[in-house]
Amino acid sequence: MIILIIYTTKHLNQNNMTPIEKAKELVEKYANTNGVYGASKRCALIAVNEIIKANPHSNPFNTDVSSTMAYWNAVRKEIENI
């Protein structure tokens, strides 16, 4: 159990990025691909929604220690605010 907690806590925020940094990174990556800012925002939201649906670290309690769900939900909200 300790190994699982260390693993999920370590990977809670990808590459130590804040949700707003991750949101901006995703939108910029898609903007570089298609050149259309509005479309890149929609693509980033689709990607994050797919991550949330397939999140292997989610749990019924949705706690920060054992889930990355909170991080990706925060990223989704930041993308929506961009």
Buried (B, 14 or more C-beta within 10 A) or exposed (E): EEEEEEEBEEEBBBEEBEBBBBBBBBBBEBBEEEEEEEEBBBBBBEBBEEBBEEBEBBEEEEEEEBBBBBBBBBBBEBBEEB
